[in-house]
């Protein structure tokens, strides 16, 4: 809230407009407008000292030296939640059953406890969806929880891999392009060998036929 902070500094300190603009990331004319009450909106000042962004000593240094630039203090560390279910915004809570149903259908090896931690729901809700006794089961449509914004792709992939490993399952291998891949490798090998032979022939002064330009031949030339 740079404008509100600037408003408080203008009203409560003797800092120059330039110092306030530099600290708040504003243009000096914006600070001038706030001081002259010509800003587009009346602002309620925000105390940066109470917000742990500035100390009184820092303000006094700035007031004593107009060329001094205020240094923002590091605020208190935010409390990080490490246990309990994941918090989900209210707007997305109605999507939880759809995400749970998708995981149950596509990854039955994942335990209810793991699903609960990933989505942020209870075992009772998961069990009700699994055995189709949920009160709204008729309207539940399986949808990817990543698309719904309930989790990240990285977290989901990690959980799937962990559950598959615990269940002794191997990750599926996509072999649809296996034949094409082998053919491409063979083609690249043949081109490399031909380029090597042509290079050796050129060094020995032997005549060679037209050389097809490939990545290897261009590199060697």
C-alpha positions as CSV (number, residue, x, y, z in Angstrom):
1,X,0.0,0.0,0.0
2,X,2.6,2.6,-1.1
3,X,0.1,5.6,-1.4
4,X,-1.3,5.0,2.1
5,X,2.3,4.6,3.5
6,X,3.3,7.8,1.8
7,X,0.3,9.6,3.2
8,X,1.3,8.6,6.8
9,X,5.0,9.7,6.2
10,X,3.9,13.0,4.9
11,X,1.6,13.7,7.9
12,X,3.9,12.3,10.6
13,X,7.5,12.9,9.6
14,X,9.7,15.6,8.3
15,X,11.1,13.5,5.5
16,X,11.5,15.1,2.1
17,X,9.1,14.2,-0.7
18,X,12.0,12.7,-2.6
19,X,12.8,10.4,0.3
20,X,9.2,9.3,0.7
21,X,8.8,8.7,-3.0
22,X,12.0,6.6,-3.1
23,X,10.9,4.5,-0.2
24,X,7.4,4.0,-1.4
25,X,8.3,3.5,-5.0
26,X,6.2,6.5,-6.2
27,X,6.9,9.5,-8.4
28,X,7.7,12.6,-6.4
29,X,4.7,14.4,-8.0
30,X,2.4,11.7,-6.5
31,X,3.8,12.5,-3.1
32,X,3.3,16.2,-3.7
33,X,-0.3,15.5,-4.7
34,X,-0.9,13.6,-1.5
35,X,0.7,16.4,0.6
36,X,-1.5,19.0,-1.2
37,X,-4.7,16.9,-0.8
38,X,-5.1,17.0,-4.6
39,X,-4.8,13.2,-5.0
40,X,-7.7,11.5,-6.8
41,X,-8.8,9.8,-3.6
42,X,-8.5,10.6,0.1
43,X,-6.1,8.1,1.7
44,X,-6.0,6.7,5.2
45,X,-2.4,6.7,6.4
46,X,-0.7,3.4,7.0
47,X,1.9,3.3,9.7
48,X,5.1,1.6,8.3
49,X,6.6,1.4,11.8
50,X,3.7,-0.7,13.1
51,X,3.9,-2.8,10.0
52,X,7.6,-3.5,10.8
53,X,8.7,-1.9,7.5
54,X,10.5,1.0,9.2
55,X,12.1,1.8,12.5
56,X,12.0,5.1,14.3
57,X,15.8,5.3,14.2
58,X,15.6,4.9,10.4
59,X,13.1,7.8,10.1
60,X,15.3,10.0,12.3
61,X,18.3,9.3,10.1
62,X,16.3,10.4,7.1
63,X,15.1,13.5,8.8
64,X,18.6,14.5,9.8
65,X,20.0,14.0,6.3
66,X,17.9,14.8,3.2
67,X,20.2,12.8,1.0
68,X,19.8,9.6,3.1
69,X,17.7,6.8,1.6
70,X,15.5,4.9,3.9
71,X,16.1,1.2,4.2
72,X,13.1,-1.1,4.7
73,X,13.3,-3.4,7.7
74,X,12.6,-7.1,7.3
75,X,9.1,-7.9,8.6
76,X,8.3,-10.8,10.9
77,X,8.4,-14.2,9.4
78,X,5.0,-15.4,8.4
79,X,3.7,-18.4,10.2
80,X,3.7,-21.4,7.8
81,X,1.1,-24.1,8.2
82,X,2.8,-27.5,8.2
83,X,0.1,-29.8,9.5
84,X,-3.6,-30.3,9.0
85,X,-5.6,-30.2,5.8
86,X,-4.8,-27.8,3.0
87,X,-6.7,-24.5,2.9
88,X,-8.9,-24.1,-0.1
89,X,-10.6,-20.9,-1.1
90,X,-14.4,-20.8,-0.7
91,X,-14.9,-20.3,-4.4
92,X,-13.2,-23.7,-5.1
93,X,-14.6,-25.8,-2.3
94,X,-17.5,-26.9,-4.4
95,X,-15.1,-28.4,-6.9
96,X,-13.5,-30.7,-4.4
97,X,-15.8,-33.7,-4.9
98,X,-15.1,-33.6,-8.7
99,X,-11.4,-33.6,-8.1
100,X,-11.6,-36.4,-5.5
101,X,-13.7,-38.5,-8.0
102,X,-11.1,-38.0,-10.7
103,X,-8.3,-39.2,-8.5
104,X,-10.3,-42.2,-7.3
105,X,-11.1,-43.2,-10.9
106,X,-7.7,-42.6,-12.4
107,X,-5.4,-43.5,-9.4
108,X,-7.2,-46.0,-7.2
109,X,-3.8,-46.9,-5.6
110,X,-3.7,-43.5,-3.8
111,X,-5.0,-43.9,-0.2
112,X,-7.8,-41.8,1.3
113,X,-5.4,-40.2,3.7
114,X,-3.1,-39.0,0.9
115,X,-6.1,-37.7,-1.1
116,X,-7.3,-35.8,2.0
117,X,-3.9,-34.0,2.4
118,X,-3.7,-33.2,-1.3
119,X,-7.2,-31.8,-1.8
120,X,-7.8,-30.7,1.8
121,X,-10.8,-32.7,2.7
122,X,-11.9,-35.5,5.2
123,X,-11.8,-39.2,4.9
124,X,-15.5,-39.4,5.4
125,X,-16.1,-37.3,2.2
126,X,-13.6,-39.4,0.2
127,X,-15.2,-42.7,1.4
128,X,-18.7,-41.4,0.5
129,X,-17.5,-40.6,-3.0
130,X,-15.7,-43.9,-3.3
131,X,-18.7,-46.0,-2.4
132,X,-21.1,-43.6,-4.1
133,X,-23.1,-42.8,-1.0
134,X,-22.3,-39.0,-1.1
135,X,-25.4,-36.9,-0.9
136,X,-24.6,-35.1,-4.2
137,X,-23.2,-38.1,-6.0
138,X,-25.6,-37.6,-9.0
139,X,-24.0,-34.3,-9.8
140,X,-20.3,-35.2,-9.2
141,X,-18.3,-35.3,-12.4
142,X,-14.7,-36.4,-12.2
143,X,-12.4,-33.5,-13.2
144,X,-8.6,-33.1,-13.0
145,X,-7.9,-31.4,-9.7
146,X,-5.0,-29.5,-11.3
147,X,-7.3,-28.0,-13.8
148,X,-9.7,-27.1,-11.0
149,X,-6.9,-25.3,-9.2
150,X,-7.1,-27.6,-6.2
151,X,-3.4,-28.7,-6.4
152,X,-0.4,-28.4,-8.6
153,X,0.8,-30.8,-11.3
154,X,4.1,-31.3,-9.4
155,X,2.3,-32.3,-6.2
156,X,-0.1,-34.6,-8.0
157,X,2.7,-36.3,-9.9
158,X,4.8,-36.8,-6.8
159,X,1.8,-38.4,-5.0
160,X,1.0,-40.7,-7.9
161,X,4.6,-41.8,-8.1
162,X,4.8,-42.4,-4.4
163,X,1.6,-44.4,-4.3
164,X,2.6,-46.5,-7.4
165,X,6.0,-47.3,-5.7
166,X,4.2,-48.3,-2.5
167,X,1.8,-50.5,-4.5
168,X,4.6,-52.1,-6.5
169,X,3.3,-50.6,-9.7
170,X,5.5,-49.5,-12.6
171,X,4.9,-46.2,-14.3
172,X,3.3,-46.8,-17.7
173,X,5.7,-46.4,-20.7
174,X,4.4,-44.8,-23.8
175,X,5.6,-47.1,-26.7
176,X,3.6,-45.5,-29.4
177,X,6.6,-43.8,-30.8
178,X,9.1,-46.5,-30.1
179,X,9.3,-47.7,-33.8
180,X,9.7,-44.1,-35.1
181,X,12.3,-43.4,-32.5
182,X,14.4,-46.4,-33.5
183,X,14.1,-45.5,-37.2
184,X,15.2,-42.0,-36.5
185,X,18.2,-43.2,-34.5
186,X,19.3,-45.5,-37.3
187,X,18.9,-42.7,-39.8
188,X,21.1,-40.4,-37.8
189,X,23.7,-43.1,-37.3
190,X,23.8,-43.7,-41.1
191,X,24.2,-40.0,-41.8
192,X,27.0,-39.7,-39.3
193,X,28.9,-42.7,-40.7
194,X,28.5,-41.4,-44.2
195,X,29.8,-37.9,-43.1
196,X,32.8,-39.6,-41.5
197,X,33.6,-41.5,-44.6
198,X,33.2,-38.5,-46.8
199,X,35.5,-36.5,-44.5
200,X,38.2,-39.2,-44.6
201,X,37.9,-39.4,-48.4
202,X,38.3,-35.6,-48.7
203,X,41.4,-35.7,-46.6
204,X,42.9,-38.4,-48.7
205,X,42.1,-36.5,-51.9
206,X,39.7,-39.1,-53.2
207,X,36.7,-37.9,-55.3
208,X,33.4,-38.2,-53.7
209,X,29.9,-37.8,-54.9
210,X,27.5,-35.0,-53.8
211,X,27.4,-34.7,-50.1
212,X,24.1,-34.3,-48.5
213,X,24.3,-31.5,-46.0
214,X,23.4,-32.7,-42.5
215,X,24.1,-31.2,-39.1
216,X,27.3,-33.3,-38.8
217,X,28.7,-32.4,-42.3
218,X,28.0,-28.7,-41.8
219,X,29.6,-28.9,-38.4
220,X,32.7,-30.6,-39.8
221,X,33.0,-28.1,-42.6
